[in-house]
């Protein structure tokens, strides 16, 4: 089992929970139950997606999956694999069109 530090580290790499809440109205949920660890971020302001799941892999690279979640449907949109930590913010900003920092 992974611990909370993996999810907390991912959020730090994206600018921190407070900044994400301010910039994209994010609600962050740290996944400390999966083997690899990660974080789920629900956000507002993008028509294409409203949720992203970021998972750390044993290779020390990330998988980033975008979802569209409504009251009646949950649809996986795209998955990007083997993303470096330095590319996480860029990946999310390019896909959603939302800025994670000023």
Secondary structure, 3 states (H helix, E strand, C coil): CCCHHHHHHHHHHCCCHHHHHHHHCCEEEEECCCCCCEEEEECCCCCCCCEEEEEECCCCCEEEEEEEECCCCEEEEEEEEEECHHHHHHHHHHHHCCCCCC
